[in-house]
Amino acid sequence: MCSITALAHLRAAVLFFLDISGSCGYSIAQQAALLHSIKSLFMNKPLIIVCNKTDLQPLEGISEEDKKFVAEMKAEAMKTVIGQGGEATNDEGVLLTMSTLTEEGVIAVKNAACERLLNLRVKLKMKSKKINDGLNHFHVAMQKPSDNKERPPCIPQVVLEAKAKQAAKKEKRHTEKNLENDDGGAVVYSASWKKNYILANDEWKEDAMPEILDGHNVYNFVDPDILHRLEELEREKDTGR
């Protein structure tokens, strides 16, 4: 109910995420029915249909029936564009695709939402009565060129190097899903819970836990009150005493 109240009263852009892979447990038809049931809450707000999880299922690969549902949802989003004074033929930024796993299309969705929201706020301000009072205080001076020499924009080398480093970091990112695909898939691959252990030697992480060491049972040396002592340490950490 808090989300519904926010949709009804906040001046914001609405991103409706559509799981086209079906892995969320709901079909595209069910998700489309959800949009149609709440569309009246954001008729005056920018609406963007975001087809997520394209790494599992591309938009072009869904069935013809599901494509019809997506087209109907796109038409609902187009109504918000027309209602905000936009052109009916301008469907740019209405239906977008992305993948949170590979981060493909995430920036495009953010930029589209911010741009449409900014355009809406500018149009609302232009329709207000205060705009004429503000325009009287502005004067835009256009510089006239004194020669025919072209002066293209210059991007500092430091900025270019920073962008290159960011791109290199994204390429080096290797998620647990990538390891699963490289090692045979979900049935074959088993994630290691020991790889993040903090030990003096990394080679010890995959060692089997010994039961007998130097002729003694290791379990005999485990403090029976270790859980109680752990709770005391956590309580001491929380209280700062």
Secondary structure, DSSP 8 states (H G I E B T S, - for coil): -HHHHHHHH----EEEEEETT-TTS--HHHHHHHHHHHGGGGTTS-EEEEEE-TTTS-GGGS-HHHHHHHHHHHHHHHHHHHHTT--TT--TTTEEE-BTTTTBTHHHHHHHHHHHHHHHHHHHHHHSTHHHHHHTT--------SSS--------HHHHHHHHHHHHHHHH---HHHHHHHTT-TTT----SSTT---SSGGGTT----SEETTEEGGGGS-TTHHHHHHHHHHHHHHT-
